[in-house]
Amino acid sequence: MGTLIIEADFIIPIVPKYRVIKDGAIAVEDDRIVFVGKRYECRRKFKADEVISIRHSVALPGFINAHNHLFQSIIRNLGVDMVLVDWLRTTIHPLLLSFRDEDFYIAALWGIIENIKSGSTTIVDNHYGGRGYDYVAEALIKSGVRGCLARGIYELNVIEELKEDPDEALKDTERLIKKYHGANDGRLMIAVAPMHPYNCSKELLLKAKDISDKYGVPYHTHTAESKKDQELNIKLHGMTDVTLLHKLGILSSRYHAVHAVNVSHEEIKYLAVSSAHVIHNPESNMYLASGIAPIVEMMREGVNVALGTDGPGSNNNQDMIEAMRFAAMLHKVASGDPKAITAWDVLEMATVNGAKALGIDRHVGSLEPGKKADITIIRLDKPHIAPIHDPVGSIVYCANACDVDTVIVDGKVLMKNRKLLILDEEKVKETAEKVAEDILDRAKEKYCIKPPHENYLT
């Protein structure tokens, strides 16, 4: 691949903390970063085979979208203004059951395109429903992104058609690990993912922990997301999610507490002591009125907090820049303290903290020599951003997905000048629109799903 030189007005390496390099450059050889520093020094040290030099731009580590449901990319805005459990049971689950296996491939591709165009280089996709895992894995491989496919499992408290035999589901998880974990030059991971503690017996939760330990893979589970699911968990298990997971010995440095909205101070201590990670999804929590996760307290206790968009069915986009802005603003207003969470804090959540949660921070999450070249370049010349007085604040508080210009994974350019170089965006879009229509037709016929617009369009 030779040497690729990236030049930008600003480089934000993330490590070391609070460092911003003006008139900077990054040198990449094959899939690795070999230099991060001043432009003049890079030009003196390296002879480039290719140069990407963008005026009025900032280069930073690619975003790590630490929780997503890619299949929802083609069913967004179906089931709006609803609480979580009702939304799942009356809309998302019936729509999911209306997918054909091959539909998951195109839905995943369309969701991946949105992620790339929003600056994400790593995607954690929590797929579920007992079908389609190989199709999602193949979409992740084809796209060139770094991905973690979390194999969701429903056992209890769910529509009958989505229930799985736990042993068979765990056997399939092991199949996926053996087939895909470490595939695509190490860019693909597999995680075990019982969907919610209230959807699982204690036996399933413990057996999932055994698989996580045996193969060293993440344990990715919706945890304490809403008050309703906590009520269901108390009814099933006699206690709330985090307390249950603590008593069962499941919390660990591989555990992802996705959401962690409704947790007590004592439960935050459990998360901290076990080195478990919290995946914060502020837009989804707001959209579904699940509540405000006590992120400020978690950070104070030393919990690693990563950031996700959640599925586009529950917030309608997969824009990590927007997720950063919402995370920062939500906790400022919730705490009454504008300094409670800073722009730098959420930038870490979207990059290095996500890498820590996946156990890959030795390789990605920051721009350092020796690390993988996962890089996002954002333009800073639009009226809603310029002039630039603070590049960190400009990204978090001013930019949006449309400002992402170039995305690089493993040293390979996936998007340049906002044009995808690996996937055919127009072709995927046309197919995705047709597949979405077919899914909705089937859902209307079998489950009487009614699109919201039919209530008011004439």
Secondary structure, 3 states (H helix, E strand, C coil): CCEEEEEEEEECCCCCCCCCEEEEEEEEECCEEEEEEEHHHHHHHCCCCEEEEEEEEEEEECEEEEEECHHHHHCCCCCCCCCHHHHHHHHHHHHHHCCCCCHHHHHHHHHHHHHHHCCEEEEEEEECCCCCHHHHHHHHHHHCCEEEEEEEECCCCCCHHHCCCHHHHHHHHHHHHHHHCCHHHHCEEEEEEECCHHHCCHHHHHHHHHHHHHHCCCEEEEECCCHHHHHHHHHHHCCCHHHHHHHHCCCCCCEEEEECCCCCHHHHHHHHHHCCEEEECHHHHHHCCCCCCCHHHHHHCCCEEEECCCCCCCCCCCCHHHHHHHHHHHHHHHHCCCCCCCHHHHHHHCCHHHHHHHCCCCCCCCCCCCCECCEEEEECCCCCCCCCCCHHHHHHHHCCHHHEEEEEECCEEEEECCEECCCCHHHHHHHHHHHHHHHHHHHHHHHCCCCHHHHCCC
